[in-house]
């Protein structure tokens, strides 16, 4: 299987140089036809919001039992000491809040432990929050003359100046959260504005949801017996075959290979991709890439190892990539009821294959994935080779064609002579 894995990773590099996207991104849940999540699944989504910092991808899976819950948390990069401290602080605050008598989230917001939780969230997530707010401000600046912007600013002004850098971020998030809820179904408002509004408001929405659950008598015991499982990121050094090695297996004729290579490199975008992926060396078979197991795959690997085939939702702070989607769909075909929210269908050449204890599962997926990569690469090779085929000169094609001026429908004398010629051709004795 080691050689098959090397082939997979090598072809993944080639595929990434060809395409960045495979199909259009989708907001639809993978594995769920109707967009309806359970309360536990929604809670997982809320946790990803408060656990994700800028340029990070975090995945969360929540499993509840009668009197306890297990929360698996994973991310694409290394966990830092401050991450562990923050997560433990969140856990500590939630346990304390769960000890309050049942109350509304508004009442809970006045309590010390809740305020510590909120302050911790906005400190930890500040860079990501400001990045989202910046996009919303750009919408406001560029659309200041539009009525939907004027209406939003009028509503926001009751509570906060959204453009004031020193204003309370929690109030800004609250304003966006409330306003989005009222206008989210308005088809006349640009989707980008709605998206940016929703993302800024997501912090207030998530805090309301999390704190409401902690204050709910029904869930108190789950928070009190909460087990956090922080999965370590998995990064390995993977040897790969050269670009030439993969392409020459498809184009064994050396002259055709050289022509293909020159045509491929004449495309600046593809040439730049190759330079980044292979460090400018297309013919070296001693290359290693640092590959990383994506956050959702880390959690899914645990699920497959446990052979857990009941409905399982993995909340992710970002839509999953092409290979994650491919792996999830393969797992679904094997009977795993996995649900995940959306796919952007990008190809990442540093994607790492999960390593389940079920060797047959891994081997079968490799064959399944290689078929897809082979198809993408072969289509590209065929397309470029077809473009290299010589075309017939225009003058030759004109001579061989018949135009209306050459057809004499009503010239009886000409047609009679032609009929005699054709008759003699048909009756020609070849013996």
C-alpha positions as CSV (number, residue, x, y, z in Angstrom):
1,X,0.0,0.0,0.0
2,X,3.0,2.3,0.6
3,X,3.6,2.5,-3.2
4,X,-0.1,3.1,-3.9
5,X,0.0,6.0,-1.3
6,X,3.0,7.5,-3.0
7,X,1.2,7.3,-6.3
8,X,-1.8,9.0,-4.8
9,X,0.1,11.9,-3.3
10,X,2.1,12.3,-6.5
11,X,-1.0,12.5,-8.6
12,X,-2.5,14.9,-6.1
13,X,0.3,17.4,-6.8
14,X,-0.3,17.1,-10.6
15,X,-4.0,17.5,-10.1
16,X,-3.5,20.6,-8.0
17,X,-1.4,22.2,-10.8
18,X,-4.2,21.6,-13.2
19,X,-7.2,22.7,-11.1
20,X,-7.9,24.7,-8.0
21,X,-11.6,23.9,-7.9
22,X,-13.5,20.7,-8.9
23,X,-17.1,22.0,-9.5
24,X,-18.9,24.8,-7.8
25,X,-18.9,25.3,-4.0
26,X,-22.0,24.2,-2.2
27,X,-23.8,25.3,1.0
28,X,-25.8,22.1,1.2
29,X,-25.1,19.7,4.0
30,X,-23.2,16.6,2.9
31,X,-25.3,13.6,4.1
32,X,-28.4,15.6,5.0
33,X,-31.1,16.3,2.3
34,X,-33.2,18.5,4.5
35,X,-31.3,21.3,6.2
36,X,-32.4,20.6,9.8
37,X,-29.8,20.1,12.5
38,X,-30.5,18.8,16.0
39,X,-29.9,21.1,19.1
40,X,-26.7,19.1,19.8
41,X,-25.5,19.7,16.2
42,X,-26.2,23.4,16.4
43,X,-24.3,23.6,19.6
44,X,-21.3,22.0,17.9
45,X,-21.5,24.8,15.3
46,X,-21.6,27.5,18.0
47,X,-18.5,26.0,19.6
48,X,-16.5,26.2,16.3
49,X,-17.4,29.9,16.1
50,X,-15.8,30.7,19.5
51,X,-12.9,28.2,19.1
52,X,-11.6,29.5,15.7
53,X,-9.1,32.2,15.2
54,X,-8.1,34.0,12.0
55,X,-6.7,31.6,9.2
56,X,-7.5,28.5,11.3
57,X,-9.9,25.7,10.6
58,X,-11.5,24.0,13.6
59,X,-13.8,21.0,13.7
60,X,-16.0,19.9,16.6
61,X,-18.0,16.8,17.2
62,X,-20.4,16.4,20.2
63,X,-21.6,13.1,21.6
64,X,-24.1,13.2,24.4
65,X,-24.8,10.4,26.9
66,X,-27.5,10.2,29.6
67,X,-25.5,12.2,32.2
68,X,-22.3,13.4,30.3
69,X,-21.0,14.6,27.0
70,X,-17.8,14.1,25.0
71,X,-16.5,17.0,22.8
72,X,-13.9,16.2,20.2
73,X,-12.0,19.2,19.0
74,X,-9.5,19.3,16.1
75,X,-7.7,21.9,14.0
76,X,-5.4,22.1,11.0
77,X,-2.4,23.5,12.8
78,X,-0.6,22.9,16.1
79,X,-2.3,23.7,19.4
80,X,-0.5,26.4,21.3
81,X,-0.3,26.8,25.0
82,X,-2.6,29.7,24.9
83,X,-5.1,27.5,23.0
84,X,-5.2,25.0,25.8
85,X,-5.5,27.7,28.4
86,X,-8.4,29.3,26.5
87,X,-10.3,26.0,26.0
88,X,-9.9,25.1,29.7
89,X,-11.2,28.6,30.6
90,X,-14.3,28.1,28.4
91,X,-14.9,24.7,30.1
92,X,-14.4,26.2,33.5
93,X,-16.9,29.0,32.8
94,X,-19.5,26.7,31.4
95,X,-19.4,24.4,34.4
96,X,-19.8,27.4,36.7
97,X,-22.7,28.8,34.6
98,X,-24.4,25.4,34.6
99,X,-24.5,25.6,38.4
100,X,-26.7,28.7,38.3
101,X,-30.4,28.2,38.9
102,X,-32.4,28.0,35.6
103,X,-32.5,31.5,34.0
104,X,-32.7,33.3,30.7
105,X,-29.5,34.2,28.8
106,X,-30.2,37.9,29.4
107,X,-30.1,37.2,33.2
108,X,-27.0,35.1,32.8
109,X,-25.2,37.9,30.9
110,X,-25.2,39.9,34.2
111,X,-23.3,37.2,36.1
112,X,-19.5,37.3,36.7
113,X,-18.7,33.9,35.1
114,X,-20.7,34.7,31.9
115,X,-18.8,38.0,31.6
116,X,-15.5,36.2,31.9
117,X,-16.6,33.8,29.2
118,X,-17.6,36.6,26.8
119,X,-14.5,38.7,27.5
120,X,-12.3,35.6,26.8
121,X,-14.1,34.8,23.6
122,X,-13.7,38.3,22.2
123,X,-10.1,38.5,23.2
124,X,-9.2,35.1,21.7
125,X,-11.3,35.7,18.5
126,X,-10.5,39.4,18.1
127,X,-8.4,39.2,15.0
128,X,-11.0,37.0,13.2
129,X,-13.9,39.2,14.4
130,X,-12.1,42.4,13.1
131,X,-11.4,40.7,9.8
132,X,-15.1,40.0,9.4
133,X,-16.1,43.4,10.5
134,X,-13.8,45.0,8.0
135,X,-15.6,43.2,5.1
136,X,-18.9,44.5,6.5
137,X,-17.5,48.1,6.7
138,X,-16.4,47.8,3.1
139,X,-19.9,46.9,2.1
140,X,-21.2,49.9,4.0
141,X,-18.7,52.2,2.4
142,X,-19.3,50.9,-1.2
143,X,-23.0,50.9,-0.9
144,X,-23.7,53.9,1.3
145,X,-26.2,55.3,-1.2
146,X,-28.3,52.1,-1.2
147,X,-31.4,51.9,0.9
148,X,-30.5,48.5,2.5
149,X,-27.3,50.1,3.9
150,X,-29.1,53.2,5.1
151,X,-31.7,51.1,6.8
152,X,-29.0,49.0,8.6
153,X,-27.1,52.1,9.7
154,X,-30.3,53.6,11.0
155,X,-31.0,50.5,13.0
156,X,-27.4,50.1,14.3
157,X,-27.2,53.8,15.4
158,X,-29.7,53.1,18.2
159,X,-27.1,51.0,19.9
160,X,-23.7,51.6,18.4
161,X,-21.6,53.4,15.8
162,X,-20.6,50.4,13.7
163,X,-17.6,52.3,12.2
164,X,-16.2,53.3,15.6
165,X,-13.1,51.2,16.2
166,X,-13.3,51.7,20.0
167,X,-17.0,50.7,20.3
168,X,-18.0,47.5,22.2
169,X,-17.6,44.5,19.8
170,X,-20.2,42.5,21.6
171,X,-22.8,45.3,20.9
172,X,-21.7,45.4,17.2
173,X,-22.2,41.6,17.0
174,X,-25.6,41.9,18.7
175,X,-26.8,44.5,16.2
176,X,-25.7,42.4,13.3
177,X,-27.2,39.2,14.8
178,X,-30.6,40.8,15.4
179,X,-30.7,42.7,12.1
180,X,-29.7,39.6,10.0
181,X,-32.5,37.6,11.6
182,X,-35.0,40.1,10.4
183,X,-33.7,40.5,6.8
184,X,-32.1,37.2,6.0
185,X,-34.9,36.1,3.6
186,X,-35.0,39.4,1.7
187,X,-34.0,38.5,-1.8
188,X,-33.5,42.1,-2.8
189,X,-30.4,42.5,-0.5
190,X,-27.0,41.4,-1.9
191,X,-25.9,38.0,-0.7
192,X,-22.4,39.2,0.2
193,X,-23.8,41.8,2.5
194,X,-26.0,39.2,4.2
195,X,-23.1,36.8,4.6
196,X,-20.9,39.5,6.2
197,X,-23.7,40.6,8.5
198,X,-24.3,37.0,9.5
199,X,-20.6,36.3,10.2
200,X,-20.2,39.4,12.4
201,X,-23.4,38.5,14.3
202,X,-22.4,34.9,14.7
203,X,-20.4,35.6,17.9
204,X,-23.5,37.0,19.7
205,X,-25.7,34.3,18.3
206,X,-23.3,31.5,19.4
207,X,-22.9,33.0,22.9
208,X,-26.6,33.3,23.4
209,X,-27.0,29.6,22.3
210,X,-24.2,28.3,24.4
211,X,-25.1,30.2,27.6
212,X,-28.8,29.3,27.1
213,X,-27.9,25.6,27.0
214,X,-25.7,25.9,30.1
215,X,-28.6,27.6,32.0
216,X,-31.2,25.0,30.9
217,X,-32.1,22.5,33.5
218,X,-32.3,19.8,30.9
219,X,-28.6,20.2,29.9
220,X,-26.9,21.1,33.2
221,X,-25.7,17.6,34.0
222,X,-24.0,17.4,30.6
223,X,-22.0,20.5,31.2
224,X,-21.0,19.4,34.7
225,X,-19.7,16.1,33.3
226,X,-18.1,17.5,30.1
227,X,-15.1,15.6,28.7
228,X,-13.0,17.6,26.2
229,X,-10.9,15.6,23.8
230,X,-8.4,17.8,22.0
231,X,-7.0,15.8,19.0
232,X,-3.4,16.4,18.1
233,X,-2.8,17.6,14.5
234,X,-1.0,15.0,12.3
235,X,1.7,16.3,10.0
236,X,4.0,13.9,8.1
237,X,6.8,14.1,5.4
238,X,5.6,12.3,2.3
239,X,7.9,11.4,-0.6
240,X,6.4,11.9,-4.1
241,X,7.2,11.0,-7.7
242,X,8.2,13.8,-10.0
243,X,5.8,15.6,-12.3
244,X,7.7,14.1,-15.3
245,X,7.3,10.6,-13.8
246,X,3.5,10.9,-13.7
247,X,3.0,12.6,-17.0
248,X,5.4,10.3,-19.0
249,X,3.4,7.3,-17.9
250,X,0.5,8.9,-19.8
251,X,2.7,10.2,-22.7
252,X,5.4,7.5,-23.3
253,X,6.5,9.1,-26.6
254,X,9.3,11.5,-25.5
255,X,8.8,14.0,-28.3
256,X,5.1,14.3,-27.5
257,X,6.0,14.6,-23.8
258,X,8.3,17.5,-24.6
259,X,5.7,19.2,-26.7
260,X,3.1,18.7,-24.0
261,X,5.5,20.1,-21.3
262,X,6.2,23.2,-23.4
263,X,2.5,23.8,-24.1
264,X,1.7,23.3,-20.4
265,X,4.4,25.7,-19.3
266,X,3.3,28.3,-21.8
267,X,0.2,28.8,-19.5
268,X,1.5,31.3,-16.9
269,X,-1.0,30.3,-14.2
270,X,-0.2,26.6,-14.5
271,X,3.5,27.3,-14.8
272,X,3.4,29.3,-11.6
273,X,1.5,26.5,-9.8
274,X,4.1,24.0,-10.8
275,X,6.9,26.3,-9.6
276,X,5.3,26.5,-6.2
277,X,4.4,22.8,-5.9
278,X,7.7,21.4,-7.2
279,X,10.0,24.3,-6.3
280,X,10.7,24.7,-10.0
281,X,12.1,21.2,-10.4
282,X,9.8,19.0,-12.5
283,X,12.1,16.0,-13.0
284,X,13.4,15.2,-9.5
285,X,12.1,12.0,-7.8
286,X,13.5,12.9,-4.4
287,X,10.9,15.4,-3.3
288,X,9.1,15.4,0.1
289,X,6.0,17.4,1.0
290,X,4.8,18.3,4.5
291,X,1.2,17.0,4.5
292,X,-1.5,17.7,7.1
293,X,-4.6,15.8,8.2
294,X,-7.5,18.2,7.9
295,X,-9.4,18.9,11.1
296,X,-12.7,17.2,10.0
297,X,-10.7,14.1,8.8
298,X,-9.0,13.8,12.2
299,X,-12.4,13.5,13.9
300,X,-13.8,11.3,11.1
301,X,-10.8,9.0,11.6
302,X,-11.8,8.5,15.3
303,X,-15.4,7.7,14.2
304,X,-14.3,5.1,11.7
305,X,-11.9,3.5,14.2
306,X,-14.8,3.2,16.6
307,X,-17.0,1.8,13.8
308,X,-19.7,4.3,14.9
309,X,-22.3,4.2,12.2
310,X,-25.1,6.2,13.9
311,X,-25.8,9.7,12.8
312,X,-22.7,11.8,13.4
313,X,-22.4,15.5,12.7
314,X,-19.0,17.2,12.4
315,X,-19.1,21.0,12.6
316,X,-16.3,22.8,10.8
317,X,-15.5,26.5,10.7
318,X,-14.9,26.3,7.0
319,X,-16.5,24.4,4.1
320,X,-14.6,21.2,3.4
321,X,-12.3,20.7,0.5
322,X,-12.7,18.4,-2.6
323,X,-10.8,15.4,-1.0
324,X,-12.5,15.7,2.3
325,X,-15.9,15.7,0.6
326,X,-14.7,12.7,-1.5
327,X,-13.6,10.8,1.6
328,X,-16.9,11.6,3.5
329,X,-19.0,10.4,0.5
330,X,-16.9,7.2,0.4
331,X,-17.5,6.7,4.1
332,X,-21.2,7.2,3.6
333,X,-21.2,4.5,0.9
334,X,-19.6,2.2,3.5
335,X,-22.5,2.8,5.9
336,X,-21.2,5.7,8.0
337,X,-23.9,8.3,8.6
338,X,-21.7,11.3,8.5
339,X,-23.1,14.9,8.2
340,X,-21.0,17.9,7.4
341,X,-21.9,21.4,6.4
342,X,-21.0,22.4,2.8
343,X,-18.0,22.0,0.5
344,X,-15.9,24.6,-1.3
345,X,-14.4,21.9,-3.5
346,X,-10.9,23.3,-3.6
347,X,-8.0,20.9,-4.2
348,X,-5.2,21.1,-1.6
349,X,-2.0,19.3,-2.6
350,X,-0.9,19.1,1.1
351,X,-4.0,17.1,2.1
352,X,-3.2,14.0,4.2
353,X,-5.0,10.7,3.9
354,X,-6.6,9.5,7.2
355,X,-5.1,6.3,8.6
356,X,-8.0,4.2,10.0
357,X,-7.2,0.9,11.6
358,X,-9.4,-0.7,8.9
359,X,-6.8,-1.3,6.3
360,X,-9.3,-2.5,3.7
361,X,-11.3,0.8,4.1
362,X,-8.1,2.8,3.4
363,X,-7.0,0.7,0.5
364,X,-10.5,0.9,-1.2
365,X,-10.6,4.6,-0.7
366,X,-7.2,5.0,-2.3
367,X,-8.4,3.1,-5.4
368,X,-11.6,5.2,-5.4
369,X,-9.7,8.5,-5.1
370,X,-7.0,7.5,-7.7
371,X,-9.8,7.0,-10.3
372,X,-10.9,10.6,-9.7
373,X,-7.4,12.0,-9.9
374,X,-6.6,9.9,-13.0
375,X,-9.7,11.2,-14.7
376,X,-8.8,14.9,-14.0
377,X,-5.2,14.4,-15.2
378,X,-6.2,12.4,-18.3
379,X,-8.7,15.1,-19.4
380,X,-6.0,17.8,-19.1
381,X,-3.5,15.7,-21.1
382,X,-6.0,14.9,-23.8
383,X,-7.1,18.6,-24.1
384,X,-3.5,19.8,-24.5
385,X,-2.5,17.0,-26.9
386,X,-5.6,17.7,-29.1
387,X,-4.5,21.3,-29.2
388,X,-1.1,20.3,-30.6
389,X,-2.5,18.4,-33.6
390,X,-1.8,20.1,-36.9
391,X,-4.8,21.6,-38.7
392,X,-5.5,21.2,-42.4
393,X,-4.6,24.3,-44.4
394,X,-7.6,26.5,-45.1
395,X,-7.0,26.5,-48.9
396,X,-7.1,22.7,-49.0
397,X,-10.3,22.5,-47.1
398,X,-11.9,25.0,-49.4
399,X,-10.9,23.0,-52.5
400,X,-12.4,19.8,-51.1
401,X,-15.7,21.4,-50.2
402,X,-18.7,22.0,-52.5
403,X,-20.4,25.3,-52.6
404,X,-23.7,26.3,-54.1
405,X,-22.0,27.8,-57.2
406,X,-20.6,24.4,-58.2
407,X,-24.0,22.7,-58.2
408,X,-25.9,23.2,-61.4
409,X,-29.4,22.0,-60.7
410,X,-31.1,23.1,-63.9
411,X,-28.3,22.7,-66.5
412,X,-29.7,19.7,-68.4
413,X,-26.8,19.3,-70.7
414,X,-24.3,19.4,-67.9
415,X,-26.2,17.0,-65.7
416,X,-26.7,14.5,-68.6
417,X,-22.9,14.4,-69.2
418,X,-22.3,13.9,-65.4
419,X,-24.9,11.1,-65.2
420,X,-23.0,9.3,-68.0
421,X,-19.7,9.6,-66.1
422,X,-21.3,8.4,-62.9
423,X,-22.9,5.5,-64.7
424,X,-19.6,4.4,-66.2
425,X,-17.9,4.7,-62.7
426,X,-20.6,2.5,-61.1
427,X,-20.4,-0.2,-63.8
428,X,-16.6,-0.1,-63.9
429,X,-15.2,-3.6,-64.3
430,X,-12.2,-4.0,-61.9
431,X,-11.3,-7.6,-63.1
